Amino acid sequence: MNKNEILQNSRCILCDIDGTLYDWSRILSKKTIKVINQLHDKGYIIGLASGRPYEELCLYAKEWGFNFEFDIIIGLNGAELWVNDHLYEYYKLKQDTMKEICEIMKQFECNPFLYWHQKLLCMKNDEMMEKSSRTSHREIVVAKDISELYAEKNAKIMFRMSEEEVSRVEAFLETHESKDYIGLKTQSTLIEFMDPHISKGFAVNELCKIINLKAEQIVAFGDTTNDNSMLEQAGWGVCLLNGSNDTKAIADEITKHTCSEDGFANYVEEYIL
């Protein structure tokens, strides 16, 4: 099918959040709210797909002022899938694997942290962690020893660092693949490690099986590396103009505007509604 046929026959809209629905101001524009309401009124299945955990994402509909809940939530980059009032959880990193990741990341200037018992467990509290605390509504706990970060299985472990250091880590990971984990840039200053089975695309595939939806009926929006599998799995994958080069390369289309310029809303308004 061509673009017009796919978009006309679409039933489901899946969206990344940061860099896709909004920029780092974290403010959902009036136009984006209007467009999402219009999609809901037309009967579209609407979902969020993020690296954040389900319990945080499920609060967003109310925070953003919608009078309905999102139909689908893909959390932790695909390790969580909420649909039909049920939460499905998938592969978690083993403790030994998490220890190995912490060891290889010692060569980089970074701050490891993870979601831990409704809190953020990290090695040091800094400006970046304070921002994460505010946006995730989670208390910060500073570990006394790095072994605390791999004392339990977890869906992912994250590392905050400068943009320059992110580039160094990406280059390192290109030549240091593992069967036990994958590492991806999810923000300009964030690298996340997870089980290699996990991806947003994996969650899309599981979603299709659970609700009997065809992948070609899904239009997915994203902006960076951890969105790539979702854009590839969907019937039509759209990258925001502000997106990373690797995501633009695999997308079916790139928006005419950035997320700061209502790229998502303008695209939906022009081609879907």
N, C-alpha and C positions, 0 to 999 in steps of 0.2 A: 504493500500500500504506500501511496505517496503521503507527503506531509498533511495535505488537506483532509484526506480520508482518515488518517490516524487521529487527527485532532477532532474531527467531526464525530468519530466513533468512540472517543475517549470517555471514560466513566470515573476515573480516579486521578487526583492531583496530589503528588507527593512533593514536599518542599523541605529542603535544608533551611536553617534559620539564619545564623550569622553569615553575613556576606551574600545572602540570598534574599531573604524576606526583609532584612534591614542591615544597616551598617553598624559600626561599633558604638553608635549612639544608643543602640538597642531600642529605638522608638519605631513602632509600627505606624507607618503613615496612614492618613485618613483614606487615601486612595487604595492602599493595600487592604485595609479593613473593608472598604466598600466592595472591592472585587471578591474577596473571600466570602462575604455575605451573599453576593450574587451567585457564586459557584454553589454555595449551600442551598440557596433557594431553587436552583436548577436541578438539584438532586445529585450533584457530584459527591463522590466519596473523597473526603479531604484528610490528608495526613501530614504529620510533621516527622522529619527524619533527622536525627541529631546525634552528636556524640554525648550529649547530656543524658542523665538517667531518666527513666520513665516518670518517677514520682515528681521530678521537677517539671518535666514537659506537660504533664497532665494539668498543671495549674495555669498554663498560659492562656487557654481559651477565655477563662474568667478575667485574668489580668488584662487581656487585650480588649475586653468589653464585648465579646461575642455571647449571644444567648443560647449557644449550643456547644456541645463538646466536639472535639475533633474525632473523626471516625477511627483513625489509625494513629498510633504513635510508635515510631521506631526509635528506640533509645540505645545509648552506648554503642553507636555505630553498627547496630544490628544484633547485639547480644540480647536485646530485649525487643519484644513485639507485643503491643497491646492492641487487640482487636476483638470485637464481639464481647466486650466486658471481661476479657480474659487476658492475663499476662503470661506470655511464653518467654522462657529464659533459655539461652543457648550457651555454647562453649565458654568456659572461663579459663584464665591462665592458671597453670599450676604454680605452686610456691617455688619450685626449683627453676622454672622458666623465668619467673619474675626476678629471682635472685640473679640469674644470668644476665637479664636485661639491665638491671642496676649496675652490674659489674662492667658491662661494655660501655655504659653511658658515663662512667666515671671520667673518661677522657675528655668529656665536653663540659663546658660551664653551664650548668643547668640545675633546676630545682625539681626533683621528682615528687609526685603527689598522686593521690588516688581518692576516689569516693569510698568512704569508710564509715559504716554505721551511722548514716545520715550526716556525716561530717566530712571535712577535707583533711586528710592526713598528709603532711608534707615534711620536708627536711628543714625548711626555713620559711619564716613569715616575711614577705616583702610586699611591695606595691602590687605586683601581679597577683599574688595570692589574695590580697585584700580585695582586689577587683573581682576575682573568682568567687570569693566568699559572698560579696554583695549580690552578684548576679545569680548565684546558685542558692542563696538563702541558707548557707551552711556555715557552721562554726569551724574555725581553723584549729587543728590540733598539730603541734609540732612534735615529731617523733624524737625520742632520745637517741635512737640508733636506727640506721637504715634497714636493719633486719625486720623492724616493725612493719615496713612496707610490703614485705613478702611473707608475712606470718600466716596469711590466709589466702585462699584462692580469690581472684577478683577478675571482673570482666575486662579490665584494662588498667594500665599504669601510664601516667602522663608525665611529660617533662616540659617545664617552661624555660624559655631561653630567648636570647636575642634573635632577630631575623638572620643575622650573619651566621650564628651558630646553627640555626635550623638548616641552612644550606649545607653546612659541613656535615651534619647528621644525615641529611638526605643522600649526600655523595657517599658517605660511609655505608649506608644501608644498601645502596645499589650493588655493592661488592661483598656484602656480608649477609646473605640470605639464610633463613633458618626455617626448618620444618615445624618449629614449635611456636613461632610468633611472626607477626608482621609489624612494621613501624611505618606510620603515615603522618604527613603534615595535615593537621586539621584546622589550624589557624596560622597566621604568619609567624607567631612566636610559640607554637605548640606542636610537639610530636607525641603521638599516642601509640602505644603498643597493645596488641590484642592477639587472640588466637587466630591463626591463618584461615580458619573456616569462616570467621566472622567478617561480615561487610554489610553495608546497607543493601547491596545487591542480593546477598544471601537472604536478608529479611524480606525483600520484595518477592523472592521466589517462594518463601514460606507463606507469605501473605496470600499469594495467588492460589496456593493449594488449600489454604484454610477457608477462604471465602469464595472459591470457585471463580476467580477473576483471571482474565487473560492478560499477560504482560503487555500486549499491544494496546490494551485499553488504558494504560497508565502513562501520564505525562509527568516527568520528574524534573525538578529544578535544583541546581546546586552550583557551587562555585569553586570547590577545591578537591584535592586528591581523594579524601574519604567519601566523596560523592560519586566518584567515577563509576564504580560498579553499579550503583543505583541508576545512573543515567544510561549505562549500557544495557541493563536488564529491562528497563522500561521500554514501552513502544516508541516513545519520543523523549529524548534527553536534552534539556536546555541548560546551557551554562550562562551565568550572568556575565555581562561585559567586563566586570571587574575581576572575573575568575582567573585562576592560575592557568598557565599555558598548557599543562598536561590535561586539564579538564576541558578546556576549549578544544583540544585536539580530538577528544573522543566524543564530544557532544554532537547531536544532530543539528543543533542550531545555537547561536549565541545571540543574546538579547541586544537590542539597539542602545539600551541604557544600563547604567550601573545600578546596584541596589540602592545607592543614595538618590538615584533619579527615578525611583519606582520602576526599575527594570522588569521585575516580576509582574507587577500590576499592569503595566503598559502592554506586555506581551500577551497576558491572558485576555485583556480587554480587546486587543486587536485580532487575535487568532482563535480564541476559544469561546468567548462569550457571544 
